[in-house]
Amino acid sequence: MNILFIMYDQMRFDYMSCAGHPHLHTPNFDRVAARGVRFTNAYCQSPVCGPSRMSFYTGRYASSHGAAWNGYPLRAGEVTLGDHLRAAGMDCWLLGKTHMRADAAGLARLGLSAETVIGARQAECGFDAWIRDDGLWGQGPDGDFDLKRSPYNAYLKAKGYDGENPWADYANAGVDDGDDIASGWFMANCDRPANIAEEDSETPWLTREAIRFMTEAKGPWCAHVSYIKPHWPYIVPAPYHDMYGPNQVPAAVRHERERDDPHPVYAQFMGNRIGRAFSRDEVRAKVIPAYMGLIKQCDDQLGRILDFLEETGRAQDTAIVLTADHGDYLGDHWLGEKDLFHEPSVKIPLIVMDPRKGADATRGTTCDALVEAIDVPATFIEWAGAEVPTHIVEGRSLAPFLHGEGQPEGWREFVISEYDYAVSPMCVNLGLESKDARLFMVFDGRWKMMHAEGGFRPMLFDLESDPQELTDLGADPAYEPQRQKLYAMLHRWALRMSQRVTMSEDDIARLRGRSFRRGILIGVYDESEIDPELASKYRGRMRQNHLPAGSRAESEEQA
């Protein structure tokens, strides 16, 4: 079985028709959901691109792998999905975005060059790169946002799009009324069509690369097809730019009481440039129809992939996983983008389709178990026929849910997400040292708590009575028992064994008592206390006696 691992960047869990969106019709997401299981309580390990993806790619929490924010390198030697799958006989390929930054100092220390196979895999987050394009080719007075070469820009230039950066000038810009560039960076332009032929825009381009890969690749393989959209800049080519209008924009989930004495960290994010922008109705009226158009384009391109699989007879032996690295606030809770732990940001879409007969009983169903992003790589490892190395991978396989076996024994009681905002202005504004600019979410299916390092009170929500998370109970004395319960969970999670990655449980079991059988007889008074076999190498006639004569006499007297 091959694995098609498709990720969309910054796509909300509720922006699909199968998830109940009132206006956005996504027949191809629904098509996969009808053949698989849609997990309705799936959470990312960090609501920002880089650390979330590193958790998907390692099966480990952000505090375990250490790449806690965008641009933090994943340390050289970290075991990744590609390492696990190749050991099981499955290739692991990348098409699109990873947001991975290589640990250049670590590679140099180990004497690894990116020109070698091992070095290249370390630099590409463990994948073999079919075509990598991280999709953000911004340029400013201090230089380029990303210094790597863009295969997508090279494609556009080959198609005749001029200039140094056609990604910015055409794929992510329209044309204003004066025939000038109307950049998608400016949200006032989001309702304009991108100045590009639709088939040349980012999502169709990567879809063609995915189909080319599946045409040429030899199995078994896992292909991580990682789209940049519907991530900003929020601009989309015709005909998608005006498929939706302001009348189809859902009302913002927010209330004035959220701004009445808010948690200090929350207040900082509400007050930053992004939060202030998305608090404006005219911004939402421009952005959200474009965001919906981008998702509609993603859905149409997914349809091309599904049709290809069916037409070539590969649908019956290709598993499909659809997910996102995090969501998008879109003005809910007076916030934009992601970063904090309300549902629009930290909850992710997750649809898993296993084509094999054993999964027939669950097709078209939903599962409300508490699921984490790190469960995805664990599932892939099991699909590849290997045992999940639990001393490395902190997630658990979802296969039992897919095969109708119900919730496995000992399944998690809570989910965890983390956020490190040390590089942000919010850290400075709060007067924090970088080590204290960290947030933790613990959610048990009803109660959700955000703990903030630095001496702040927690935030607390009861999603049973307040599913929209509008009333923060973090300072209410009546809810101290709930806070203590969640802190106990967070404490239990913090004490987990997470860094003993070079020794499995089986390795440890084999070592128990091994030193005795290798002649290390500590704490033994005489031979009668142990199995005679253990001392067999320490018995027998003395072959040579090198003691001085006086010492020999003393020894004989003591004896």
Phi, psi and omega in degrees: 000133173267162182234123175254105187255096186257127179237135174251140186271122173068036179262125181291151181292334187257013179257054172218149179293328178290343176262005173099013179295134187286340186234334186272111181265119183236076186298334184273325167300317180296326180297318177290320179299325180290341179257354184223209180240131174260120180272120188265356178228058179257136185229142176278160182277348173197130184276057172203152194307299190303300183295328177298313181294321179297329176288319174301322188273344179248339187075023187230151178295158182301321179287347176275314182274340171088349179275078197273354177205170179303133179087353174281122182295143168281123190299142177302134180097350177297130182282131186240174179307318179300320178296315181297314185289320179296325177296335179266005177091017181241130175288156183223112189244150176248134171226104179116227192260143166236332188066020179281135169245126184289147176276082185299319180294320179294320178296318179296320179298325180272359179071030181259131176259143177294349178280344178273162180298313181297314181297319179296319179293322177297324181281343182248028175064029177090352180273157159271124187274112170287309172202116180255130174211111184283350163080008177233093186253058179285151178224138180213185184297337179263009177115198184271144176295319181234124185273353181285160176288142179259110174299329180291317176299320178298320177298314181298319179296320178295334178275357176103005176283126189270178176092170182287327187223073180297339174305316181279322188279336185233304185295331183233037176208150173254200178235128182276182186291343178260014179068028175256167177296130175248088189296139176292346175296332179266115190294344174297340182264003188296337181273358176276150174287140174298142186278065184204147172297135186305320183291345178264357181287171194299316186292313175297325178300312181290329177297317177298321178295323179295318179292322176297318178301310184294334177289323188260337188288150173255133185275176354282145182219156166243124180246117177269100179265107193242101182279145176281333184270153013270026175304149175302160000298135183278084177209142189217146181288164172295147007269008187281343187292334181234025175292334183231151182232176181303333179289347178255008178279119178300147177300143180294137175273096181195161181213149181301331181294341176294336181263005179265103182053058182286164172305138184304320180292315177302317180300321179296319180287324174297327186269356179283176186301320183291314179300316179297321181295311185284354172281349181269130182297326181292331176291312178300321181294334177273315189285313191294320174300323177293318177301317178294321177297320177297319179292321177298319177296319176301318180295317178298319180289327172299322177301323177297319180293316180296320178297318179300314180299319181288319182293330181264003179075015183264355182297329185282349179231024178234114174283147182232133174234125177247128181203186177217159180283334178186182180255207183208126181295320180054034178098347175298141178060026178064029184232160172234166181061236187221227171093314182258190197246019170293157185307318182299339183263312191266338178276141184234152171290143176209110177239126184236125181237113174261118186283352188282159186302327183298344180259007184300325187292340185252005184297135178079014182256169172243157179227127182258015176296153177286115187237144178241158179303327182292351175284339182294307178298326177299320178297316181297319180298317178294319177300326181285357177093011181254163174275135181293121180283094189292344176282349178246305183275122185268351176272176179232149183295141176270000185306320179302323178293324181288330185262013175073021182272358181079186182287125181298153178300136178075018179299155188299146177267347184204160176245156183234140169221152185228155177211130179247114182247030185298330183273359186269158174299335181298325177298314180294316182299328181274358179070031185264150163285153185301328182294339182261357182274063183226142179236148177227134173251135169232130185224125183257013182101340173232304184265130179239127180236139170251120173262132178244121173296161178103010176088012180274158173288162175279167165255147182216135177228143173255101185284353175282311180270343184222067186297341179270000175057053182258344184241110180278117182261012188296337181251004183277119181301334182295341185252020177300320178301320178293320178297318180295322178298316181289325176295325176296321177296315179298322178295317179299318179295319182295335180271006182298155173278111187234347186245003179272062191274352181263358181227118178279171177298322178295319177301316182294318179299322180292333182278342183297122179076359185293328183295325177298319181283357175246019170089011178262094190257068184282137173082015182261129179275310175212175189295341183292345185272351184225167174301129180305329181300326184292336181255011186299329181280352184248019178240164177122172180289142176289125183279326179221147179236111184257008179289143173299156184303316179299318179296325179294319181294318177301316181297321181292320178297317180295323179294000000 
